[in-house]
C-alpha cells in the first residue's frame, strides 16, 4: 500500500510512504515531479517497487464504469470487464484489486483479478468466453459498444484485455 505524505490542497504529492505486503518492509518514495492523487490511498501510483524484495507495491487500481455495466458487475451478471490492453492495463496481474467507480453515482465496488484474457481484437475476445460473462446477450451489440469507446486503430495498436473478476464483499 502506498500513501501520500503532505498532500497539497490540490491533491498533489511527491513524497509517499509504503508498506510492502510481500515482505513487510516499510519505506519512503520520492518522485521528482508531484503527481495528482485522486484520494489519500495513492491508488493511482503504478510500478513502484519495494527496496527490499523488489515486488511491485501496487495492489489496487481505480477504473470507471457507466451505470449499466457497474450494476451488472455488482449483481454478478458481468464477470469479465473489457478494456484496451494499453499501458495502464498492462500492469494488471491476477490477484490485484480493482476499485470500479460508477460514473453516474460515484459509488464503488472492489473486485479481485482472477485471470487475464489478452487478444488482438474484441471479436476474438468475445469468442473466447460465454457472451453472458461480459454482461451481454448479444456479441454484435457488445462489439458496437466497445467500438464506441475505443477506436479500431487503438484496438490494433494495443490489443484488448478481458479481466476476469470476482466481487469482494
N, C-alpha and C positions, 0 to 999 in steps of 0.2 A: 504494500500500500504506500502510495506517495501522497504527501500532504504539503501544501504551500506554507512557507514561513513568511510573515509580514505581507500578507495580501493587501494590495492597494485598494482605494475606493473604486477604482476602475477594473477590479478583478484581474490585476496583472501581478505576476510574481516571477522572480528569477532564482530564488532560493527555496529548496524543498527538503523536507526530512522524509526518510523512508524506513520501512520495516520489511525485510525480506521474508516472505512466507516459507521459502525453501530452507534457508539455513538459520534464520532467526536474527541475522545481523541488522543493526540499526545504523543509520548514517545520514549524511547530508549530500545534496546535489546542488551545484550551482550552474545555471545556464548563462551563457554570455549575453543573451538578449532576453528581456522579460517576455513571458507569453501570457495569453489570456487564459484564465482558469474559470470554467463555467460555474463551478461550485467549489467549496473548500476541500473536496476529496481529491482533487488533482487528477481525476479520471481521464482527462484528455491528454495526458503526458505519455508518450509512447517510446519504446525502445531505449529505456534507461536500465542499466544493468547493475546488479549488486557487486560491490567491490570485493567481496569475499568469495562468492561462489559463481559469479558471472551469469546468474539466471536473470531473466527479464523480470523487472519489477512490476510491470503492468499486470493487473488482474481484473480490470473492469473497463469496458468501453461503452460509450454512450452513442446510441443511434436513435433516429427519429422515425416514426411511422404515422401514416394517415390514420384517421379514426377507425375505418372499417378493418384494415389488417391488424390494428392494435387489438381490437376486441376479438377477432378471430383467433389471435395468438393467446390472448388472456383466457379465452374459453376452451383452449386446447384443440381447436379446429385447424390451426396453422402451426405445423411443427418444423417447417423449413422456411427460413427467410432468404430472399433472393436479393443479391447486390452485384454490382460490378466487382471484379477482383482487383480493385485499384490499390494504391499504396497503403491506404489506411486499413483495408480489409486483409491485405497480405500478411499482416502481423497477427491475425487471429489464429488461435490454436485450440484444439479440443481441451476442455477444462476451463477455458476463460469464461468470465461472466460478462454479459452484455446487459446494459440497462436500456430498455426501449422506452422512449418518451412519446406520448400521444401528442401530435401536433395541434390537435383541436383543444384538448382538455388540460394538457400539461401533466397528466397522470403518468406514472411509470410502472414498469414491471421488469423484474430481473429474470434472466434465463441463463442456463449453463450451456455452453457449446459442447455438443456430443460428438459431432462429426462434421467434416467439411467436404463438399462436393464441388470440385473445380472442373469447369468445362469451357470450351472455346466460345459457346454461344448459348442463348437462352433456350432455343429449341432443343438442343441436346440435354441441357439440364432438366427441362420439364419431362423429357422422355425417360430420364434416369429413375424417377420415382412416381408414385401414385400422385396424380394431379391434386387430389384432396389434401395431401400433406402440405401443399403450397397455399392452402386456404382458398382453393378454387374448385370448380367443377367443369371448367372449360379451358383447354390449353390455348385455343386461338385467342380468347379474351385475355388470358394471362400474358401471352406474348405481346398483344397490343398494349396492355398496361405497362409492361416493362419498357417497351419502346417509347412510351410517353414520358418515362423518367430518364431513360438513357439513350443516347444516340447509337446508331449502328456502328459508327466509327469508334466510339469508346468501347463498345462491345467487342469489336475486333482487336482493338489495341490491348485491352486488359484481360479479356475473357470474363467469365461470370463465376459467381460463387453461390452455392446453396449452403446455408448454415443450418444444420440440424440442431434443434434446441430442445431443452427440457425446462419447463417452468420451475422456478424456485418459489417456495412458499414464504 
